[in-house]
Amino acid sequence: VAEMYQWAEKKTKKSVKKTGGSKTTITTYSYNKKWSPVVINSDKFQESYGHDNPDVMKYESSTWTAAKVTLGAFNLPSSEVSRINTWTNKPVPDSNNTALPSGVKPYGTGYYFGENPSSPQVGDIKITYSVVLPTDITIVAQQSEGTFVPFVTNNGGSIDLLKTGIYGKELMFSAANKENKIATWAIRVIGIL
């Protein structure tokens, strides 16, 4: 993950009663610096003077997926691989054995591009690495030609469940049922709005 230290704008609105009972809205803007994985466009700030961010990030985040991920003798399709989210930090190589470019310093599980990680400046970048290690997963799907595909039910629905860890079928279907109920209520609430 690549992140750049930047200015961020926070907009706060407050309704205030005026003499006579009418209301007015007061909008205030505050600015603080934070790490962000995307460029924050400071040109759009209410008060851009003194809150300038770089226009581009020299480095951007990337994700690489293994070409072949298996569960026993079965290859996992990319749709299932992308649902395995047990990310863990990956240490970087020992900097004593690695020649780093000027201005780059080891930083936690990554590298820091700037003068002082303890006192970041706008435009400084930090890059950290994480990896999904081999893990136990439970799948409810149909086996087909050395892989898994969604199981098509008699009523035309499909079942394609994946959960990290080892679970019995009762728990897998119970969790899926709960997620469906939550999704149904979310759709109803959005429909009301």
N, C-alpha and C positions, 0 to 999 in steps of 0.2 A: 504494500500500500504506500503510495506516494502522497504526502500531504505538504501543503505550503502554508506558512504563517502569514495571515492576512488580516486586514481590517474587515469587520462585519458590522452591519447596521441593524439595529433593533428599533422597530417602530411600535410605539405604545399609544393607544387611543384611550381617552378618558372623557366620559360625559359629565358635564357640570351644569347645574341649574343656575340660570341667571335670575336676576331680580325680575319679578313679574311671572315667573314660572316656566319660561321657555328654557330649552336646553341647548347647549353648544358642545361641540366635540373639540377637545384639545388634543393635538397630536404632537408627541415629543419623539425625538430621535436620539439614540445613544449609540456610541461606537466603542467596540472593544476588539482586541486582537485574539484570533483563535486559529487553530490548525484546521485546514479544510482539504479534502481530496479533490476539490474542483476549484477553478478560478472564481473568485467573487468579484463581479464587475463593479468596481467602485465609481465608475462614471455615472451609475444610476443612483448613487447615494444622494439624499437630500442635501447633505453638506459634504461634498467630495473633497474640498480643499483641506489638505492635511491628513486625508485618509486615502491616499493613493495606494492601490494594489498593482502588482505587475499584471500585464495583459495575458501572459501565458505562463504555464509551468514548464520548466526545462525537462522534467521527468513526469510521467503519468503512470497511474496504476495499471497493472496488467494481471490477468489470470491465465494460467496455463493448465490444461486438463490432460491427464495421461491418455494416451491413445487407446490403451487397453486396460479396463478395470473389470475384474472378475468376481463372481460369487460362486465358489466351487468351480465346477466345469462350465459355468454359464458366463457369457459376456454381458456386462451391464450396458444398456443403451445410454446415450448421453443425457436423456431426459431424467434418468434415475441417478446417474452419477452427480448431476448438478444439485440434487436434493440431499446429498451427504455433506452436511455443513459442520463437521467436527474439526474446525480450524484450530491449530495450535501454533504458537510462535516458533519460528525456525531460527536458531542462532546463526549469525554470519561467521565466516571463517575468522580465525585469530588474525587481528590486524598486524601483529608482529611479523607474520609470514606472508602478508599481502601488501603489495605496493599500492597505496591509495593516492589518487590525484590530489593536488594541492587544494586545501579548503574542505576536504572530506574527512570526517572523523567517525570512528565507530560510535554507535549510539544504541544502547539496549540491544534489541534484536535486529538492528539495521545500521544505517549510515545517516550522518547529519551533514548537510551541505550548508555551511555558514560559519561564522566566527566562533560563537559560543553557545552550545546547547542549553546552558543554564540561563542565558539571556537572549532568547530568539529575537530576530529582527524581521520586519516585514520582507517577504521574499525568500527567507530561509526555507529549506526543504528537508524533510526527514523521510526516509524510506525504510519500511520494516517488511519483514518476510514472514509468511505463515504458510502452513502446509496441512493437508488432510492426510493423516497417516492411515495405514490399514486399520480397519475397525470392523466390529460385528454389526451387521444390519439384518433386519427382518423385512421380507418382501411378501406381499400378497398380490400376485399377478399370474398370468398364464405363461408357462414355458413354451417357447416356440423356436425351433431351429437354432438351439444353442444360446438363446437370449430370453428376455422377458418382454411380453407385450401386455397391454391392458386386457383384462378378462372382460368380455362382453356378456352382460347379463341378458336374461330372457326378455326383459322389458326395454332393452336397448341402452341401458346405462353401462358404465364401465367401472372396473375396479383395478386400481393401480396404486397400492399403498407401499410406502417405504418409511421405515423408522430406524434410526440408529439404535443398536442394542439388540438383545435377544428377547422376543416377546411371543406369547401364545396367540392363537387366532382370536380368542375372546377379547383380549386387550387391544389387538390391532383394529378389530371391527368396532369396538366400543369407542376408541379414540377417533376413528374416522367418522362415526355417527355424531360425536360431540362437535368435531370441526364443521360438519355439514350444518348442524343446528346453528352454530355461531355465524357461519356464512349466510344462512337463510335470514337470520335476524338482522345482520348487517345490510343485506339487500333491502329488507323491509324498511329499515330506518332511512336508508338513502332514498328509497322511493317516496317516503313521506316528506322528506326535505325538498 
